[in-house]
Amino acid sequence: MTKMLKVAVIGCGGIAKGKHLPSLSKQKEVELVAFCDIEEIRAVEAKEKYGNENSKVYTDYKKLLEESGAEVVHVCTPNDSHAEITIAALESGRHVMCEKPMAKTSEQARAMLEAAKRTGKKLSIAYQNRFRSDSQYLKKLCEDGELGDIYLGKALAIRRRAVPTWGVFLDEEKQGGGPLIDIGTHALDLTLWLMNNYEPKSVTGSVFHKLGSRENAANAFGSWDPEQFKVEDSAFGFITMKNGATIILESSWALNVLEIGEAQTILSGTEGGADMKNGLRLNGEKNSRLWETKVDLSSGGVAFYEGEEETDAYLEAKSWVKAVLEDGEPLVKPEQALVVTEILEAIYESAKTGKTVYFD
């Protein structure tokens, strides 16, 4: 008989409905036993769609932790509450998958990591782009040394005009920042993971609020309210690693540019390079000639779940559930996610002070 893993979701807004709940509901080993949101109607709607008659609804996460019987908790709330809820869940004996970024600040992220170590419970952060087929293929090439010594990485998260105008995305107090902490975090995580380099030496950052103050601005999600736009619209970082490698991070919700792309990386190594600009492309030198090729990722076999392609979000949930049930290690380690948060925070600090931030 298959063991059923009892899972609770705290925060039933957009990211839960768009990613976590659909993906968890397709895992045959998962039973969604509890749903929590400060707006009860959202928890009720989540239960009706993804729960069963025995599933519980809560508006107070503390009560959920006391009563629900869940073994695993998914934290899908605004960034400022990630640490508080995650630590409470870990200390109550639950394993936790927390939505990205790990936390609003590096201090909060370190407290989360310490709680996971103290309790012996598993903690992972939802960086699902690692599970894309192009990411997985490129990771294997990097591990096999096909690119050689990777000394330059570019982490790209650029939108022309696609500012999220719902929820708390524009609220600096709730989120801790704008596109850098929202989508830049995905690009940086992917780049650090592919390079397998988590030792930053210094960070220099620039942050801009150039377009956010405009009224009736053209935007994919409708014009934003300038009075509510309290975060940056673009942020950029220059990161030097202890081994001498360099990472350039570009992030924006609103930039007058035609070359766009999210959660993409460009890598340059001594033996070859790779980018995700138009599919996965590789380049290098062989027999004194330059070469380049585009990888056909459709030829390796595509996995399906009841007729639907297995998305990166589905594979993330599948991997996480397997790690919990088999007492394995999650693909996204909290130590790695902490470094992402530390670098993001350093970019904001550098932009504010006008000085380079150095790591010990």
Buried (B, 14 or more C-beta within 10 A) or exposed (E): EEEBBBBBBBBBBBBBBEBBBBBBBBBEBBBBBBBBBBEBEBBBBBBEBBBEEEBBBBEEBEEBBEEBEBBBBBBBBBBBBBBBBBBBBBEBEBBBBBBBBBBBBBEBBBBBBEBBEEBEBBBBBBBBBBBBBBBBBBBEBBEEEBBBEBBBBBBBBBBBBBBBBEEBBBBBEBBBBBBBBBBBBBBBBBBBBBBEBBEBBBBBBBBBBEBBEBEEBEBEEEBBEBEEBBBBBBBBBBBBBEEEBEBBBBBBBBBEEEEBBBBBBBBBBEEBBBBBEEEBBBBBEEEEEEEEEEBEBEEEEEEEBEEEEBBBBBBBBBBBBBBBBEEEEBBBBBEBBBBBBBBBBBBBBBBEEEEBBEBE
